[in-house]
Amino acid sequence: MALSDLMREVKSLSSDELEALYLFVQDQREYRRLVEQEPEAADRHPASLDMDDLKQIFAELRDGFSEHDLEELDWAMNVEVIKPPAEDA
């Protein structure tokens, strides 16, 4: 898949899918940094997923949920805001 194809696919992702992709990319960046510093770490990292695999995983996660269910789930995950403890000055 060409980079332009990948970018086009990213534009079609939902907010949740985009967040999961962001976390995946962060993981990949950290992995590459780690391998640069410690090459033997490559053996300890799980294999990467391609975009089709990622789309299939998201489809399976959404299966059985109505749009209303997904909206409620999104609301529930965002309703509570946890503030960091105040630092002593």
N, CA, C and O atoms as a Tinker XYZ file with bonds, in Angstrom:
   356  protein
     1  N      0.850000   -1.173000    0.000000    73     2
     2  CA     0.000000    0.000000    0.000000    64     1     3
     3  C      0.893000    1.234000    0.000000    63     2     4     5
     4  O      1.812000    1.339000    0.813000    81     3
     5  N      0.630000    2.152000   -0.898000    73     3     6
     6  CA     1.391000    3.396000   -0.992000    64     5     7
     7  C      0.990000    4.334000    0.148000    63     6     8     9
     8  O     -0.106000    4.227000    0.697000    81     7
     9  N      1.884000    5.241000    0.487000    73     7    10
    10  CA     1.609000    6.195000    1.562000    64     9    11
    11  C      0.360000    7.017000    1.265000    63    10    12    13
    12  O     -0.436000    7.276000    2.168000    81    11
    13  N      0.178000    7.430000    0.019000    73    11    14
    14  CA    -1.012000    8.211000   -0.329000    64    13    15
    15  C     -2.293000    7.400000   -0.096000    63    14    16    17
    16  O     -3.307000    7.954000    0.328000    81    15
    17  N     -2.249000    6.083000   -0.375000    73    15    18
    18  CA    -3.403000    5.214000   -0.113000    64    17    19
    19  C     -3.679000    5.141000    1.384000    63    18    20    21
    20  O     -4.829000    5.198000    1.822000    81    19
    21  N     -2.621000    5.015000    2.149000    73    19    22
    22  CA    -2.757000    4.946000    3.600000    64    21    23
    23  C     -3.357000    6.231000    4.150000    63    22    24    25
    24  O     -4.233000    6.194000    5.014000    81    23
    25  N     -2.887000    7.358000    3.652000    73    23    26
    26  CA    -3.412000    8.647000    4.124000    64    25    27
    27  C     -4.892000    8.793000    3.777000    63    26    28    29
    28  O     -5.667000    9.324000    4.573000    81    27
    29  N     -5.277000    8.335000    2.623000    73    27    30
    30  CA    -6.684000    8.382000    2.228000    64    29    31
    31  C     -7.514000    7.508000    3.172000    63    30    32    33
    32  O     -8.610000    7.901000    3.572000    81    31
    33  N     -7.008000    6.343000    3.526000    73    31    34
    34  CA    -7.718000    5.458000    4.452000    64    33    35
    35  C     -7.847000    6.092000    5.835000    63    34    36    37
    36  O     -8.886000    5.970000    6.483000    81    35
    37  N     -6.800000    6.764000    6.282000    73    35    38
    38  CA    -6.826000    7.397000    7.607000    64    37    39
    39  C     -7.929000    8.449000    7.674000    63    38    40    41
    40  O     -8.571000    8.608000    8.713000    81    39
    41  N     -8.150000    9.154000    6.596000    73    39    42
    42  CA    -9.198000   10.183000    6.577000    64    41    43
    43  C    -10.585000    9.585000    6.796000    63    42    44    45
    44  O    -11.487000   10.283000    7.260000    81    43
    45  N    -10.769000    8.319000    6.473000    73    43    46
    46  CA   -12.090000    7.697000    6.613000    64    45    47
    47  C    -12.315000    7.068000    7.990000    63    46    48    49
    48  O    -13.400000    6.551000    8.257000    81    47
    49  N    -11.323000    7.103000    8.853000    73    47    50
    50  CA   -11.457000    6.483000   10.172000    64    49    51
    51  C    -12.356000    7.301000   11.091000    63    50    52    53
    52  O    -12.423000    8.527000   10.992000    81    51
    53  N    -13.039000    6.604000   11.979000    73    51    54
    54  CA   -13.811000    7.285000   13.015000    64    53    55
    55  C    -12.850000    7.847000   14.062000    63    54    56    57
    56  O    -11.652000    7.566000   14.026000    81    55
    57  N    -13.365000    8.621000   14.967000    73    55    58
    58  CA   -12.533000    9.185000   16.040000    64    57    59
    59  C    -11.877000    8.087000   16.867000    63    58    60    61
    60  O    -10.698000    8.183000   17.208000    81    59
    61  N    -12.637000    7.049000   17.187000    73    59    62
    62  CA   -12.089000    5.949000   17.985000    64    61    63
    63  C    -11.001000    5.204000   17.217000    63    62    64    65
    64  O     -9.964000    4.844000   17.776000    81    63
    65  N    -11.248000    4.982000   15.951000    73    63    66
    66  CA   -10.255000    4.284000   15.132000    64    65    67
    67  C     -8.996000    5.133000   14.973000    63    66    68    69
    68  O     -7.880000    4.614000   14.989000    81    67
    69  N     -9.187000    6.434000   14.821000    73    67    70
    70  CA    -8.047000    7.327000   14.697000    64    69    71
    71  C     -7.220000    7.330000   15.980000    63    70    72    73
    72  O     -5.990000    7.346000   15.931000    81    71
    73  N     -7.884000    7.314000   17.106000    73    71    74
    74  CA    -7.184000    7.262000   18.398000    64    73    75
    75  C     -6.402000    5.963000   18.524000    63    74    76    77
    76  O     -5.255000    5.973000   18.971000    81    75
    77  N     -7.005000    4.848000   18.135000    73    75    78
    78  CA    -6.303000    3.562000   18.184000    64    77    79
    79  C     -5.104000    3.564000   17.245000    63    78    80    81
    80  O     -4.045000    3.032000   17.580000    81    79
    81  N     -5.269000    4.154000   16.085000    73    79    82
    82  CA    -4.159000    4.247000   15.142000    64    81    83
    83  C     -3.043000    5.117000   15.718000    63    82    84    85
    84  O     -1.863000    4.794000   15.585000    81    83
    85  N     -3.422000    6.207000   16.349000    73    83    86
    86  CA    -2.439000    7.085000   16.977000    64    85    87
    87  C     -1.621000    6.314000   18.025000    63    86    88    89
    88  O     -0.395000    6.415000   18.066000    81    87
    89  N     -2.309000    5.556000   18.856000    73    87    90
    90  CA    -1.613000    4.764000   19.871000    64    89    91
    91  C     -0.702000    3.725000   19.226000    63    90    92    93
    92  O      0.404000    3.476000   19.707000    81    91
    93  N     -1.167000    3.122000   18.141000    73    91    94
    94  CA    -0.366000    2.144000   17.421000    64    93    95
    95  C      0.900000    2.791000   16.855000    63    94    96    97
    96  O      1.990000    2.228000   16.953000    81    95
    97  N      0.745000    3.978000   16.261000    73    95    98
    98  CA     1.906000    4.676000   15.694000    64    97    99
    99  C      2.873000    5.062000   16.801000    63    98   100   101
   100  O      4.087000    4.934000   16.637000    81    99
   101  N      2.354000    5.530000   17.917000    73    99   102
   102  CA     3.220000    5.858000   19.059000    64   101   103
   103  C      4.013000    4.626000   19.502000    63   102   104   105
   104  O      5.207000    4.719000   19.790000    81   103
   105  N      3.347000    3.482000   19.553000    73   103   106
   106  CA     4.000000    2.233000   19.932000    64   105   107
   107  C      5.114000    1.888000   18.937000    63   106   108   109
   108  O      6.206000    1.479000   19.331000    81   107
   109  N      4.826000    2.055000   17.669000    73   107   110
   110  CA     5.826000    1.756000   16.645000    64   109   111
   111  C      7.028000    2.697000   16.744000    63   110   112   113
   112  O      8.171000    2.270000   16.579000    81   111
   113  N      6.769000    3.967000   17.013000    73   111   114
   114  CA     7.868000    4.931000   17.160000    64   113   115
   115  C      8.742000    4.569000   18.358000    63   114   116   117
   116  O      9.970000    4.596000   18.276000    81   115
   117  N      8.092000    4.230000   19.469000    73   115   118
   118  CA     8.840000    3.836000   20.667000    64   117   119
   119  C      9.648000    2.569000   20.397000    63   118   120   121
   120  O     10.803000    2.462000   20.811000    81   119
   121  N      9.044000    1.626000   19.711000    73   119   122
   122  CA     9.731000    0.378000   19.363000    64   121   123
   123  C     10.982000    0.670000   18.529000    63   122   124   125
   124  O     12.050000    0.121000   18.800000    81   123
   125  N     10.854000    1.519000   17.533000    73   123   126
   126  CA    12.010000    1.833000   16.677000    64   125   127
   127  C     13.106000    2.527000   17.462000    63   126   128   129
   128  O     14.288000    2.248000   17.262000    81   127
   129  N     12.720000    3.440000   18.364000    73   127   130
   130  CA    13.725000    4.082000   19.217000    64   129   131
   131  C     14.434000    3.047000   20.078000    63   130   132   133
   132  O     15.654000    3.088000   20.238000    81   131
   133  N     13.663000    2.128000   20.626000    73   131   134
   134  CA    14.232000    1.090000   21.475000    64   133   135
   135  C     15.198000    0.203000   20.699000    63   134   136   137
   136  O     16.282000   -0.119000   21.185000    81   135
   137  N     14.801000   -0.189000   19.491000    73   135   138
   138  CA    15.651000   -1.063000   18.674000    64   137   139
   139  C     16.946000   -0.352000   18.282000    63   138   140   141
   140  O     18.001000   -0.980000   18.202000    81   139
   141  N     16.866000    0.954000   18.040000    73   139   142
   142  CA    18.081000    1.708000   17.724000    64   141   143
   143  C     19.042000    1.684000   18.902000    63   142   144   145
   144  O     20.255000    1.593000   18.716000    81   143
   145  N     18.507000    1.765000   20.111000    73   143   146
   146  CA    19.339000    1.770000   21.308000    64   145   147
   147  C     19.739000    0.366000   21.734000    63   146   148   149
   148  O     20.829000    0.160000   22.268000    81   147
   149  N     18.859000   -0.597000   21.497000    73   147   150
   150  CA    19.055000   -1.965000   21.970000    64   149   151
   151  C     18.538000   -2.940000   20.903000    63   150   152   153
   152  O     17.404000   -3.407000   21.010000    81   151
   153  N     19.340000   -3.260000   19.880000    73   151   154
   154  CA    18.875000   -4.070000   18.745000    64   153   155
   155  C     18.244000   -5.410000   19.121000    63   154   156   157
   156  O     17.358000   -5.881000   18.408000    81   155
   157  N     18.665000   -6.024000   20.197000    73   155   158
   158  CA    18.082000   -7.315000   20.578000    64   157   159
   159  C     16.636000   -7.184000   21.051000    63   158   160   161
   160  O     15.946000   -8.190000   21.214000    81   159
   161  N     16.174000   -5.956000   21.271000    73   159   162
   162  CA    14.789000   -5.732000   21.678000    64   161   163
   163  C     13.810000   -6.084000   20.568000    63   162   164   165
   164  O     12.626000   -6.290000   20.837000    81   163
   165  N     14.275000   -6.157000   19.333000    73   163   166
   166  CA    13.403000   -6.485000   18.203000    64   165   167
   167  C     12.735000   -7.846000   18.394000    63   166   168   169
   168  O     11.628000   -8.061000   17.901000    81   167
   169  N     13.380000   -8.751000   19.090000    73   167   170
   170  CA    12.823000  -10.086000   19.314000    64   169   171
   171  C     11.684000  -10.081000   20.324000    63   170   172   173
   172  O     10.915000  -11.040000   20.385000    81   171
   173  N     11.559000   -9.016000   21.121000    73   171   174
   174  CA    10.550000   -8.972000   22.178000    64   173   175
   175  C      9.296000   -8.204000   21.787000    63   174   176   177
   176  O      8.368000   -8.117000   22.590000    81   175
   177  N      9.236000   -7.644000   20.585000    73   175   178
   178  CA     8.110000   -6.808000   20.177000    64   177   179
   179  C      7.149000   -7.604000   19.309000    63   178   180   181
   180  O      7.581000   -8.341000   18.423000    81   179
   181  N      5.836000   -7.463000   19.557000    73   179   182
   182  CA     4.868000   -8.181000   18.720000    64   181   183
   183  C      4.900000   -7.702000   17.277000    63   182   184   185
   184  O      5.302000   -6.571000   17.003000    81   183
   185  N      4.485000   -8.546000   16.369000    73   183   186
   186  CA     4.472000   -8.209000   14.945000    64   185   187
   187  C      3.499000   -7.061000   14.673000    63   186   188   189
   188  O      2.500000   -6.901000   15.374000    81   187
   189  N      3.800000   -6.278000   13.663000    73   187   190
   190  CA     2.947000   -5.164000   13.269000    64   189   191
   191  C      1.722000   -5.661000   12.511000    63   190   192   193
   192  O      1.746000   -6.729000   11.900000    81   191
   193  N      0.659000   -4.877000   12.559000    73   191   194
   194  CA    -0.555000   -5.165000   11.807000    64   193   195
   195  C     -0.606000   -4.273000   10.584000    63   194   196   197
   196  O     -0.156000   -3.128000   10.632000    81   195
   197  N     -1.145000   -4.780000    9.492000    73   195   198
   198  CA    -1.346000   -3.885000    8.357000    64   197   199
   199  C     -2.727000   -3.244000    8.487000    63   198   200   201
   200  O     -3.509000   -3.618000    9.361000    81   199
   201  N     -3.021000   -2.286000    7.623000    73   199   202
   202  CA    -4.256000   -1.514000    7.721000    64   201   203
   203  C     -5.490000   -2.403000    7.591000    63   202   204   205
   204  O     -6.482000   -2.182000    8.286000    81   203
   205  N     -5.447000   -3.397000    6.720000    73   203   206
   206  CA    -6.604000   -4.282000    6.564000    64   205   207
   207  C     -6.868000   -5.078000    7.841000    63   206   208   209
   208  O     -8.020000   -5.273000    8.226000    81   207
   209  N     -5.804000   -5.535000    8.493000    73   207   210
   210  CA    -5.965000   -6.246000    9.769000    64   209   211
   211  C     -6.558000   -5.322000   10.825000    63   210   212   213
   212  O     -7.432000   -5.721000   11.595000    81   211
   213  N     -6.076000   -4.093000   10.850000    73   211   214
   214  CA    -6.567000   -3.126000   11.828000    64   213   215
   215  C     -8.049000   -2.822000   11.598000    63   214   216   217
   216  O     -8.824000   -2.747000   12.551000    81   215
   217  N     -8.438000   -2.650000   10.341000    73   215   218
   218  CA    -9.849000   -2.409000   10.030000    64   217   219
   219  C    -10.715000   -3.594000   10.450000    63   218   220   221
   220  O    -11.819000   -3.403000   10.959000    81   219
   221  N    -10.227000   -4.804000   10.244000    73   219   222
   222  CA   -10.975000   -5.997000   10.626000    64   221   223
   223  C    -11.153000   -6.068000   12.146000    63   222   224   225
   224  O    -12.224000   -6.431000   12.631000    81   223
   225  N    -10.127000   -5.729000   12.874000    73   223   226
   226  CA   -10.203000   -5.732000   14.337000    64   225   227
   227  C    -11.258000   -4.730000   14.810000    63   226   228   229
   228  O    -12.060000   -5.037000   15.693000    81   227
   229  N    -11.253000   -3.529000   14.219000    73   227   230
   230  CA   -12.248000   -2.529000   14.607000    64   229   231
   231  C    -13.651000   -2.975000   14.245000    63   230   232   233
   232  O    -14.591000   -2.756000   15.009000    81   231
   233  N    -13.800000   -3.595000   13.091000    73   231   234
   234  CA   -15.122000   -4.079000   12.678000    64   233   235
   235  C    -15.633000   -5.123000   13.674000    63   234   236   237
   236  O    -16.809000   -5.110000   14.037000    81   235
   237  N    -14.758000   -6.018000   14.113000    73   235   238
   238  CA   -15.156000   -7.040000   15.079000    64   237   239
   239  C    -15.499000   -6.427000   16.432000    63   238   240   241
   240  O    -16.418000   -6.889000   17.108000    81   239
   241  N    -14.767000   -5.392000   16.827000    73   239   242
   242  CA   -15.063000   -4.721000   18.098000    64   241   243
   243  C    -16.428000   -4.043000   18.066000    63   242   244   245
   244  O    -17.137000   -4.028000   19.072000    81   243
   245  N    -16.799000   -3.484000   16.923000    73   243   246
   246  CA   -18.066000   -2.771000   16.789000    64   245   247
   247  C    -19.248000   -3.714000   16.558000    63   246   248   249
   248  O    -20.399000   -3.329000   16.765000    81   247
   249  N    -18.968000   -4.941000   16.133000    73   247   250
   250  CA   -20.024000   -5.889000   15.795000    64   249   251
   251  C    -20.945000   -6.118000   16.988000    63   250   252   253
   252  O    -20.478000   -6.387000   18.094000    81   251
   253  N    -22.239000   -6.012000   16.765000    73   251   254
   254  CA   -23.212000   -6.237000   17.826000    64   253   255
   255  C    -23.639000   -4.975000   18.553000    63   254   256   257
   256  O    -24.605000   -4.997000   19.316000    81   255
   257  N    -22.931000   -3.871000   18.325000    73   255   258
   258  CA   -23.299000   -2.607000   18.948000    64   257   259
   259  C    -24.081000   -1.764000   17.950000    63   258   260   261
   260  O    -23.709000   -1.671000   16.780000    81   259
   261  N    -25.155000   -1.156000   18.411000    73   259   262
   262  CA   -25.873000   -0.201000   17.563000    64   261   263
   263  C    -25.121000    1.130000   17.627000    63   262   264   265
   264  O    -24.234000    1.314000   18.461000    81   263
   265  N    -25.484000    2.044000   16.746000    73   263   266
   266  CA   -24.865000    3.369000   16.768000    64   265   267
   267  C    -25.150000    4.047000   18.111000    63   266   268   269
   268  O    -24.292000    4.742000   18.656000    81   267
   269  N    -26.353000    3.841000   18.637000    73   267   270
   270  CA   -26.708000    4.395000   19.952000    64   269   271
   271  C    -25.802000    3.803000   21.042000    63   270   272   273
   272  O    -25.318000    4.531000   21.909000    81   271
   273  N    -25.575000    2.492000   20.998000    73   271   274
   274  CA   -24.685000    1.837000   21.974000    64   273   275
   275  C    -23.288000    2.450000   21.927000    63   274   276   277
   276  O    -22.685000    2.731000   22.963000    81   275
   277  N    -22.784000    2.652000   20.716000    73   275   278
   278  CA   -21.439000    3.206000   20.554000    64   277   279
   279  C    -21.369000    4.642000   21.068000    63   278   280   281
   280  O    -20.366000    5.043000   21.659000    81   279
   281  N    -22.427000    5.415000   20.846000    73   279   282
   282  CA   -22.466000    6.784000   21.363000    64   281   283
   283  C    -22.490000    6.784000   22.889000    63   282   284   285
   284  O    -21.811000    7.593000   23.522000    81   283
   285  N    -23.270000    5.878000   23.479000    73   283   286
   286  CA   -23.311000    5.772000   24.949000    64   285   287
   287  C    -21.955000    5.361000   25.502000    63   286   288   289
   288  O    -21.512000    5.889000   26.522000    81   287
   289  N    -21.307000    4.436000   24.844000    73   287   290
   290  CA   -19.985000    3.983000   25.279000    64   289   291
   291  C    -18.988000    5.131000   25.218000    63   290   292   293
   292  O    -18.205000    5.333000   26.146000    81   291
   293  N    -19.018000    5.877000   24.130000    73   291   294
   294  CA   -18.129000    7.024000   23.982000    64   293   295
   295  C    -18.392000    8.038000   25.092000    63   294   296   297
   296  O    -17.453000    8.556000   25.696000    81   295
   297  N    -19.667000    8.323000   25.362000    73   295   298
   298  CA   -20.021000    9.261000   26.422000    64   297   299
   299  C    -19.509000    8.759000   27.777000    63   298   300   301
   300  O    -18.911000    9.517000   28.540000    81   299
   301  N    -19.745000    7.491000   28.064000    73   299   302
   302  CA   -19.358000    6.931000   29.360000    64   301   303
   303  C    -17.848000    6.991000   29.565000    63   302   304   305
   304  O    -17.378000    7.221000   30.679000    81   303
   305  N    -17.096000    6.786000   28.501000    73   303   306
   306  CA   -15.635000    6.816000   28.638000    64   305   307
   307  C    -15.110000    8.233000   28.830000    63   306   308   309
   308  O    -13.988000    8.421000   29.301000    81   307
   309  N    -15.909000    9.224000   28.472000    73   307   310
   310  CA   -15.453000   10.608000   28.558000    64   309   311
   311  C    -16.138000   11.413000   29.655000    63   310   312   313
   312  O    -15.815000   12.587000   29.838000    81   311
   313  N    -17.070000   10.820000   30.385000    73   311   314
   314  CA   -17.846000   11.573000   31.356000    64   313   315
   315  C    -17.027000   11.938000   32.594000    63   314   316   317
   316  O    -17.222000   13.016000   33.155000    81   315
   317  N    -16.146000   11.096000   33.018000    73   315   318
   318  CA   -15.371000   11.368000   34.218000    64   317   319
   319  C    -14.016000   11.930000   33.838000    63   318   320   321
   320  O    -13.279000   11.333000   33.053000    81   319
   321  N    -13.697000   13.080000   34.402000    73   319   322
   322  CA   -12.403000   13.695000   34.162000    64   321   323
   323  C    -11.578000   13.533000   35.433000    63   322   324   325
   324  O    -11.986000   13.962000   36.512000    81   323
   325  N    -10.445000   12.926000   35.294000    73   323   326
   326  CA    -9.567000   12.720000   36.449000    64   325   327
   327  C     -8.468000   13.766000   36.388000    63   326   328   329
   328  O     -7.676000   13.817000   35.446000    81   327
   329  N     -8.443000   14.587000   37.407000    73   327   330
   330  CA    -7.450000   15.660000   37.458000    64   329   331
   331  C     -6.213000   15.157000   38.200000    63   330   332   333
   332  O     -6.327000   14.427000   39.184000    81   331
   333  N     -5.032000   15.551000   37.723000    73   331   334
   334  CA    -3.819000   15.139000   38.421000    64   333   335
   335  C     -3.772000   15.782000   39.805000    63   334   336   337
   336  O     -4.316000   16.868000   40.004000    81   335
   337  N     -3.132000   15.124000   40.750000    73   335   338
   338  CA    -3.035000   15.721000   42.095000    64   337   339
   339  C     -2.260000   17.024000   42.036000    63   338   340   341
   340  O     -1.324000   17.172000   41.250000    81   339
   341  N     -2.658000   17.955000   42.869000    73   339   342
   342  CA    -1.962000   19.247000   42.930000    64   341   343
   343  C     -0.571000   19.035000   43.511000    63   342   344   345
   344  O     -0.391000   18.339000   44.510000    81   343
   345  N      0.404000   19.654000   42.857000    73   343   346
   346  CA     1.768000   19.546000   43.361000    64   345   347
   347  C      1.979000   20.565000   44.468000    63   346   348   349
   348  O      1.464000   21.681000   44.415000    81   347
   349  N      2.742000   20.162000   45.467000    73   347   350
   350  CA     3.066000   21.092000   46.558000    64   349   351
   351  C      4.021000   22.163000   46.037000    63   350   352   353
   352  O      5.012000   21.862000   45.372000    81   351
   353  N      3.707000   23.402000   46.347000    73   351   354
   354  CA     4.548000   24.514000   45.859000    64   353   355
   355  C      5.657000   24.827000   46.805000    63   354   356
   356  O      6.452000   25.731000   46.548000    81   355
